[in-house]
Every structure is written in structure tokens, then in C-alpha cells.
Amino acid sequence: MFFSQIKFRKKIKGQASVEYLVISAALVAALLTPVENNQNIMEICAEALQEWYSAFAYSKSLSSLPI
């Protein structure tokens, strides 16, 4: 009876790794699938981050108003 419990636990651990692999593969496929203008989500997020950082850098370069 003890050995059957060990085999059952190994099967459960194996199933969890398969589920992790399937979910990870689906997530990568979703991120790399073209969405609009033949761009994927990663490229759209990178462009948004670049635009945000350039606006942030510009606002930081402005001098403050005298009080």
C-alpha cells in the first residue's frame, strides 16, 4: 500500500509539470501572435514603453519654475 501511494504522488508531480509546460507554451504563442499591423504583443508593449520613457525623460529635463 505504501508503494502505490508513492507511484500516485509521482504521477501527480508529472502531471503538474505537463500542465506548466502547456500553459507556458500557450502564453508564449499568445505573446508572439501578430495582432495589428503585423506586430505582436511584445513589440506593441516595447513601443509603448519607449514612448513612455521618452516622455518621462523629456519631463525630467525641464527646469522647474522659480517660486
C-alpha positions as CSV (number, residue, x, y, z in Angstrom):
1,M,0.0,0.0,0.0
2,F,2.9,2.4,0.7
3,F,4.4,1.9,-2.7
4,S,1.2,2.6,-4.5
5,Q,1.0,5.9,-2.7
6,I,4.5,6.8,-3.9
7,K,3.7,6.0,-7.5
8,F,0.5,8.1,-7.3
9,R,2.4,11.1,-6.0
10,K,5.0,10.8,-8.8
11,K,2.2,10.8,-11.4
12,I,0.7,13.9,-9.8
13,K,4.1,15.7,-10.0
14,G,4.5,14.6,-13.6
15,Q,1.0,16.0,-14.4
16,A,1.8,19.3,-12.8
17,S,4.9,19.7,-15.0
18,V,2.9,18.9,-18.1
19,E,0.3,21.5,-17.2
20,Y,3.0,24.1,-16.6
21,L,4.6,23.3,-20.0
22,V,1.2,23.5,-21.8
23,I,0.3,26.8,-20.1
24,S,3.7,28.3,-20.8
25,A,3.6,27.3,-24.4
26,A,0.2,28.8,-24.8
27,L,1.3,32.1,-23.2
28,V,4.4,32.4,-25.5
29,A,2.2,31.6,-28.5
30,A,-0.3,34.3,-27.5
31,L,2.5,36.9,-26.9
32,L,4.1,36.2,-30.3
33,T,1.0,36.0,-32.4
34,P,0.6,39.0,-34.7
35,V,-2.3,41.2,-33.6
36,E,-2.4,44.5,-35.6
37,N,-0.2,45.9,-38.3
38,N,1.7,42.6,-38.3
39,Q,3.0,43.3,-34.8
40,N,2.9,41.0,-31.8
41,I,2.1,42.0,-28.2
42,M,5.7,42.1,-27.2
43,E,6.5,44.7,-29.9
44,I,3.5,46.8,-29.0
45,C,4.5,46.8,-25.3
46,A,8.1,47.7,-26.2
47,E,7.0,50.6,-28.3
48,A,4.6,51.9,-25.5
49,L,7.5,51.6,-23.0
50,Q,9.8,53.5,-25.3
51,E,7.3,56.3,-25.8
52,W,6.6,56.5,-22.1
53,Y,10.3,56.7,-21.3
54,S,11.0,59.4,-23.8
55,A,8.1,61.5,-22.4
56,F,9.4,60.8,-18.9
57,A,13.0,61.8,-19.8
58,Y,11.7,65.0,-21.5
59,S,9.7,66.0,-18.5
60,K,12.7,65.3,-16.2
61,S,14.9,67.5,-18.4
62,L,12.7,70.6,-18.0
63,S,13.8,73.1,-15.4
64,S,11.5,73.8,-12.6
65,L,9.7,77.2,-12.4
66,P,11.1,79.7,-9.9
67,I,8.9,80.3,-6.9
